[in-house]
Structures are given as structure tokens and as C-alpha cells.
Amino acid sequence: MSVDVKTAPQKPLMELDQALELLLAGAHPVNDSEMVSTFDAVGRVLAEPQYSSINVPPLDNSSMDGYAVRCADVTAVGTTLPVSQRIPAGAVGNPLAAGTAARIFTGAPIPPGADAIVMQEYVSFSDGQATFNALPKPGEWIRRAGEDIATGGEVLSRGTRLRPQEIGLAASVGLAALPVFRRIRVALFSTGDELVMPGNPLPPGAIYNSNRFLLKGLLEQLGCTVIDFGIVPDKLEATRQALRKAAGEDHADLILTSGGVSMGEEDHIKPAVEAEGSLDHWLVNSKPGRPFAFGRVITAGKESAFIGLPGNPVSSFVTFLLLVGPFIRKLQGMPMDVASALPVGLKLQAGFDQAKADRRREFLRARVGADGLLELFPNQSSGVLTSAAWADGLIDNPAGNAIKRGDSVRFLPFSELLN
């Protein structure tokens, strides 16, 4: 019995949080890990917690250029002491004799006996004598051994995506290599006989394949290995063959497509995935990005997750940020649940009026203006990719909510959605 798509009952809309919950429940983190040089580990996800074998700093040291003293020797402004030694960073001084001062530089170990540093701005030096124009306080400008990190302390937890600051932290405790989860493999499909690659002439009725470039860039920014299948012929058997190759021979962790999952006669992704595994089609209550497909492709005992995004470029972009990004982060080994899937964001004031409230939860392309107020791109259509390039984040606007200038809104910067 055929189904008339015009009269078929509409599926109920699914809230974004529910879609995230179902999606994350179906994400199976990778287990394989490898050791990589700390120097090359930026962007990777840590597979095991890391601990420090040293104190940081290893010794009490000076946090300022100045003079190390015994507070008992400087009891009045104007006190003058002979300078008995000079201690640069990397050197270890001798015990400080009573009634003397030591010239010391930032990072240098505190000589035994000294209990304070006087900043050089408050000291006059002449003929080997230092005159103190401020009274020191015990412990002043001294960084204590282990103040930052104590021996045996955990410095990095499992599931941490390693940013430059984490790499620096690992290096600071002497970790030359780090165990990280392997990169996940994502097979990227483009389907549609209307698609043309940039650089080629554009025939009537054709469009340039922007989503292929957009999605590849997003995947690589998240640290994925992309297996680019190019443009798959718009035929059922060709699509099935590509899916089998992605799941079997290439053993992709995820197969990602945009468009082609509807019930139209020329949309072959949906029947192909159903024939090679399973597929669930969701209508997510968000704007842009309502249609979304999630399933599995199984070939010769090997299994790949499948995600089908909407075809409009902005819908594809926003849906990737909101749903695919959290799914990938969980695959990569990062701890991930609905509460942590999206960033907390910023509370900023709107610099515009949007009187018309939408019945769906909206994600509006916006950017922070010179006055600190949010500016809204004037055309929020899901086909206007200019809005995504112009913006620096999304306003998460609840369903049914009109926005007035000066209202506080939740702003999700792109930089936080892609880390």
C-alpha cells in the first residue's frame, strides 16, 4: 500500500533536549587509545587521568624582581643592608646571612633564611648597599613550593579535550607524551544530481555544493578524520554501496549526510539506510533545523552510526552545532549529557526588536556590536548562509518569546559550540 505524503499524518515535534537525550544514548565512545607526543596533542581527548610527579613550583621562589630579606632585619623605612649575593632564575643561592639582602629575580629560588621579597621599585641600590623604602611582610611576594600543583595531584582528568593551556600544564609537570583516544572516523556523503563542485560551470537548475565544504570544516575543527565520499550518484543502489563501504571497508564511526532523508521519490538516503540498517526520522522543535535522521548502518558485523541533516545550509550548520557536535564529543570520549551538551552561554542585551514570536525554539544568528549589544542578521532564512558567516553566535530564544531591545537573552558563541 502506497503512502500519500500529502495526507500522511504529521509526526509530533520533538523538543531539542529530548532529541539530545536520545542521540547521546546512542553514542558509543571509542575505547582505542594511543600515546602521542605532548607537543602534538592539541585537540585530542585524554584517555587516562594524568598526575604530577613533582611540586610546581618545585621550590619556594620569588614572584617579583627585587631583594630577598629577613623581615627581622628591615624594621624601619630607610634601613640599609649590604647585598651579599645575586640570584637569577635557574640558580640556587646560598643561605642568607643575617643583616644582609640578596638581589633576586622572578622565578629564582628563595635563599634559606629569607622570609620576604621587597619589590625593586621600593629599593634604592648604590655601592653594594640596598636601602629599603617599604617594610616587608613575612611571605610577601614568595610563591611556595607546590602552591600550583602538589606531587601526586591530578592535573588532567580523563575525557579532557586538550587545549593549548592543558598542553602547557602537562609540559609543566614533565609529561612528554599523553594517552589520547584515537580520532573518530566520519564518512561524509553528498547526494543530489543538482550538486556541482566549485570551479565547474553551473548549469541551469544546479547549485554549488556548499554543505560538503561546510561539514568537512566543522568535522575537522572537532578533530575528526574525514572520509570524503564526494558526490554519490542519486540512485538507490549507488547509495547503498557507498553506505556499505563506509561502514565495512572504511569502518567509519559515523556516516554524516545532509538532505535526502525525506519521503520524496528522488531521496534515496532514507530507503538506503533502512535497507542497510535502521533509521529514525525526527522533527525537532527548533528553527532552523527541524528534520533530523538518526540510525545505524551494519555491514559484515561492523556498525556505523548514521546522522542525516537537513539540506538547507544554515539548517545543516545550526543542527550540526546543536546535535552532531555533542554526539561527536561523546564518541571521542568526553563526558557528555543533555545538561552539558550545549554551553552555558552569555546573558547579553538585545540591541534590536523582534516582535513576532515563533512557535518553535529559535536559534537566531547574531553578533556582538561595538556597543556591547547583540545585533541580529536581518534575514534569518535557513537558506541564507551569509548570516552564519556574518554572525559570531546564536541567540537561544524560547518558543513563543518576542524580543524587545534591552531584553536579556542567552547567547551561544560559535567558539563555545565548537570546542
LINHUUR-V126502 format. One record per backbone hydrogen bond with DSSP energy under -0.5 kcal/mol. CO is the residue of the C=O (numbers start at 1). NH is the residue of the N-H. Records with the same first field share a line. If there is no record, write none. Layout:
CO=NH + NH
//
This chain:
2=4
3=5
4=7 + 8
14=285
15=19
16=20
17=21
18=22
19=23
20=24
21=25
22=26
23=26
24=27
26=28
27=29
32=182
34=180
36=178
37=40
38=41
41=44
44=162
45=181
46=159
50=155 + 156
52=152
56=148 + 149
57=146
60=110
61=143
62=107
65=120
66=104
67=118
68=102
69=71 + 115 + 116
70=73 + 74
71=74
73=75
76=79
79=132
81=130
82=84 + 101
85=103
86=88
87=105
88=91
91=93 + 109
95=97
97=100
99=82
101=84 + 85
102=68
103=87
104=66
105=108
108=62
111=114
112=96
115=139
116=69
117=119
118=67
119=122
120=123
122=133
124=131
126=129
128=83
129=126
130=81 + 132
131=124 + 133
132=78
137=140
139=142
140=117
141=63 + 143
142=144
143=61
144=147
149=56
150=153
153=52
156=50
157=160
160=46 + 162
161=163
162=43
163=167
164=168
165=169
166=170
167=171
168=172
169=173
170=173 + 175
171=174
173=53
174=176
176=38
178=36 + 180
179=47 + 48
180=34
184=186 + 225
185=253 + 254
186=188 + 227
187=189 + 256
188=229
189=258
190=232
192=195
194=207
196=209
197=200
201=203
203=206
207=196
208=210
209=213
210=214
211=215
212=216
213=217
214=218
215=219
216=220
217=221
218=222
219=224
220=223
224=226
225=186
226=228
227=188 + 229
230=190 + 232
232=192
233=235
235=239
236=240
237=241
238=242
239=243
240=244
241=245
242=246
243=247
244=248
245=250
246=252
253=305
254=187 + 256
255=307
256=189
257=309
260=269 + 270
264=267
266=268
267=271
268=272
269=273
270=274
271=275
272=276
273=277
276=298
278=296
280=282 + 294
282=284 + 292
283=14
284=286
285=361
287=363
290=284
292=282
293=308
294=280
295=306
296=278
297=304
299=302
302=299
304=297
305=255
306=295
307=257 + 309
308=293
309=259
312=316
313=317
314=318
315=319
316=320
317=321
318=322
319=323 + 324
320=325
323=327
324=328
325=329
326=330
327=331
328=332
329=334
330=333
331=30
337=341
338=342
346=348 + 411
348=409
349=374
350=406
354=403
355=357
358=400
361=287
362=364 + 397
364=395
365=377
366=392 + 393
367=369 + 375
369=372
373=369
374=351
375=367
378=380
381=384
382=314 + 315
383=385
384=387
385=388 + 389
386=390
387=391
392=414
393=366
394=396 + 412
395=364 + 397
396=398 + 410
397=362
398=401
400=402
403=354
404=407
407=350
409=348 + 411
410=396
411=346 + 413
412=394
413=416 + 417
414=418
416=419
//
